């Protein structure tokens, strides 16, 4: 008087084992994907850090050039006022 069907129980156990195998293979696949994503993220972080250093260097060069340009503009403005005043003085004296 066996309440359980041996064949049905064996099929159920096989199905459970197959599902566990599928879950295990998927878990391994996800682990590999996560490791490759971590590697990619590390590479991206290193690249961004290098770019950050390069941008800081370029900003320093740009700042230096802007300061030089403003100095040249200031000197040009002073010289134009001086020469304009000198030319005005020359013409004032002749009239």
Backbone as numpy.savetxt, mean C-alpha at the origin, in Angstrom:
# Nx Ny Nz CAx CAy CAz Cx Cy Cz
-33.45 -61.42 18.41 -34.27 -60.26 18.41 -33.39 -59.00 18.41
-32.87 -58.72 17.29 -31.99 -57.58 17.12 -32.82 -56.40 16.60
-32.79 -55.28 17.34 -33.58 -54.11 16.98 -32.95 -53.34 15.81
-31.67 -53.50 15.66 -30.96 -52.70 14.66 -30.68 -53.52 13.42
-30.75 -52.85 12.32 -30.43 -53.46 11.03 -28.94 -53.31 10.82
-28.20 -54.41 10.83 -26.74 -54.35 10.72 -26.31 -53.65 9.45
-26.97 -53.93 8.35 -26.60 -53.31 7.07 -26.87 -51.80 7.10
-27.96 -51.39 7.69 -28.28 -49.97 7.80 -27.30 -49.24 8.70
-26.92 -49.89 9.80 -25.95 -49.29 10.71 -24.60 -49.16 10.03
-24.19 -50.17 9.29 -22.91 -50.12 8.57 -22.93 -49.01 7.52
-24.02 -48.86 6.80 -24.14 -47.78 5.80 -24.07 -46.41 6.47
-24.75 -46.27 7.59 -24.72 -45.00 8.32 -23.29 -44.68 8.77
-22.60 -45.67 9.30 -21.22 -45.44 9.75 -20.31 -45.09 8.57
-20.50 -45.77 7.44 -19.70 -45.45 6.26 -19.97 -44.01 5.79
-21.24 -43.61 5.81 -21.58 -42.24 5.41 -20.95 -41.22 6.36
-21.01 -41.51 7.64 -20.39 -40.61 8.62 -18.89 -40.53 8.38
-18.25 -41.66 8.14 -16.81 -41.69 7.89 -16.46 -40.92 6.62
-17.27 -41.08 5.57 -17.04 -40.34 4.32 -17.16 -38.84 4.54
-18.17 -38.43 5.31 -18.32 -37.00 5.60 -17.15 -36.47 6.42
-16.68 -37.28 7.37 -15.52 -36.87 8.16 -14.28 -36.74 7.28
-14.12 -37.66 6.34 -12.99 -37.58 5.42 -13.07 -36.32 4.55
-14.28 -36.00 4.10 -14.46 -34.79 3.30 -14.14 -33.54 4.12
-14.61 -33.53 5.36 -14.34 -32.39 6.24 -12.84 -32.27 6.49
-12.17 -33.38 6.69 -10.72 -33.36 6.95 -9.97 -32.84 5.73
-10.34 -33.31 4.53 -9.65 -32.83 3.32 -9.91 -31.35 3.10
-11.13 -30.91 3.36 -11.44 -29.48 3.21 -10.67 -28.65 4.23
-10.52 -29.17 5.43 -9.75 -28.47 6.46 -8.28 -28.35 6.05
-7.74 -29.41 5.48 -6.35 -29.34 5.00 -6.22 -28.32 3.87
-7.20 -28.30 2.98 -7.19 -27.35 1.87 -7.26 -25.92 2.39
-8.12 -25.68 3.36 -8.24 -24.34 3.94 -6.96 -23.93 4.67
-6.31 -24.88 5.32 -5.06 -24.59 6.01 -3.99 -24.17 5.01
-3.92 -24.87 3.88 -2.94 -24.52 2.84 -3.26 -23.15 2.27
-4.53 -22.87 2.00 -4.92 -21.56 1.48 -4.59 -20.45 2.46
-4.83 -20.69 3.73 -4.55 -19.68 4.74 -3.05 -19.41 4.84
-2.24 -20.45 4.70 -0.79 -20.27 4.74 -0.32 -19.45 3.55
-0.87 -19.72 2.37 -0.46 -18.95 1.19 -0.94 -17.51 1.30
-2.13 -17.28 1.86 -2.61 -15.91 2.05 -1.74 -15.16 3.04
-1.31 -15.84 4.10 -0.42 -15.21 5.07 0.89 -14.81 4.40
1.40 -15.69 3.55 2.63 -15.39 2.82 2.43 -14.19 1.91
1.29 -14.14 1.21 1.00 -13.02 0.32 0.86 -11.72 1.11
0.20 -11.77 2.24 0.03 -10.58 3.06 1.37 -10.07 3.56
2.25 -10.99 3.94 3.58 -10.60 4.40 4.34 -9.91 3.27
4.25 -10.47 2.06 4.93 -9.87 0.91 4.37 -8.48 0.61
3.06 -8.34 0.68 2.43 -7.04 0.43 2.86 -6.03 1.48
2.94 -6.44 2.75 3.36 -5.54 3.82 4.79 -5.07 3.59
5.68 -5.99 3.19 7.06 -5.61 2.93 7.14 -4.62 1.77
6.34 -4.87 0.72 6.34 -3.96 -0.43 5.83 -2.58 -0.03
4.79 -2.53 0.76 4.24 -1.24 1.21 5.25 -0.50 2.08
5.96 -1.22 2.93 6.98 -0.58 3.77 8.08 0.04 2.91
8.51 -0.70 1.86 9.55 -0.15 0.97 9.03 1.08 0.24
7.78 1.03 -0.22 7.20 2.17 -0.92 7.07 3.37 0.01
6.75 3.11 1.26 6.63 4.19 2.23 7.98 4.91 2.41
9.06 4.15 2.46 10.39 4.74 2.59 10.71 5.57 1.34
10.40 5.02 0.16 10.68 5.76 -1.08 9.87 7.05 -1.16
8.62 7.02 -0.73 7.78 8.22 -0.76 8.33 9.27 0.21
8.80 8.83 1.37 9.39 9.79 2.32 10.62 10.45 1.73
11.46 9.66 1.03 12.65 10.23 0.39 12.25 11.24 -0.68
11.26 10.88 -1.50 10.82 11.79 -2.56 10.20 13.05 -1.98
9.45 12.93 -0.90 8.86 14.11 -0.27 9.95 15.05 0.23
11.04 14.49 0.76 12.16 15.33 1.21 12.79 16.08 0.05
12.98 15.38 -1.08 13.55 16.03 -2.26 12.61 17.10 -2.80
11.34 16.81 -2.83 10.36 17.77 -3.33 10.32 19.00 -2.43
10.35 18.79 -1.12 10.34 19.91 -0.18 11.57 20.80 -0.41
12.73 20.17 -0.61 13.95 20.93 -0.83 13.85 21.74 -2.12
13.32 21.14 -3.18 13.17 21.85 -4.46 12.15 22.98 -4.36
11.07 22.76 -3.63 10.07 23.83 -3.46 10.67 25.00 -2.70
11.47 24.72 -1.68 12.11 25.81 -0.93 13.08 26.57 -1.83
13.83 25.85 -2.66 14.77 26.50 -3.58 14.01 27.35 -4.59
12.91 26.83 -5.10 12.11 27.57 -6.07 11.52 28.84 -5.46
11.06 28.76 -4.24 10.51 29.96 -3.60 11.62 30.98 -3.32
12.82 30.51 -3.01 13.93 31.44 -2.79 14.30 32.15 -4.10
14.35 31.39 -5.19 14.67 31.99 -6.49 13.57 32.99 -6.88
12.33 32.65 -6.63 11.23 33.57 -6.94 11.34 34.85 -6.11
11.70 34.72 -4.85 11.85 35.90 -3.99 12.99 36.78 -4.49
14.11 36.15 -4.84 15.26 36.94 -5.34 14.88 37.61 -6.66
14.18 36.90 -7.54 13.74 37.49 -8.81 12.80 38.67 -8.58
11.92 38.57 -7.61 11.02 39.68 -7.31 11.77 40.90 -6.81
12.74 40.68 -5.93 13.54 41.80 -5.41 14.33 42.45 -6.53
14.94 41.62 -7.38 15.74 42.17 -8.49 14.86 42.93 -9.47
13.66 42.45 -9.74 12.78 43.17 -10.67 12.38 44.52 -10.08
12.13 44.58 -8.78 11.80 45.86 -8.14 13.00 46.81 -8.22
14.20 46.28 -7.95 15.40 47.12 -7.98 15.64 47.65 -9.39
15.62 46.77 -10.39 15.84 47.22 -11.77 14.72 48.13 -12.25
13.49 47.83 -11.88 12.37 48.71 -12.24 12.55 50.10 -11.63
12.97 50.14 -10.38 13.22 51.44 -9.73 14.37 52.18 -10.38
15.41 51.43 -10.76 16.56 52.06 -11.41 16.17 52.63 -12.77
15.40 51.86 -13.55 14.96 52.35 -14.86 14.03 53.54 -14.70
13.16 53.50 -13.71 12.27 54.64 -13.45 13.08 55.86 -13.05
14.10 55.67 -12.29 14.96 56.79 -11.87 15.67 57.38 -13.07
16.13 56.49 -14.01 16.81 56.98 -15.21 15.86 57.83 -16.06
14.64 57.34 -16.27 13.69 58.09 -17.10 13.20 59.35 -16.40
13.14 59.33 -15.08 12.69 60.52 -14.34 13.72 61.61 -14.48
14.95 61.24 -14.49 16.01 62.23 -14.57 16.08 62.90 -15.94
15.68 62.23 -17.01 15.77 62.77 -18.36 14.57 63.64 -18.72
13.50 63.54 -18.07 12.30 64.30 -18.45 12.21 65.55 -17.69
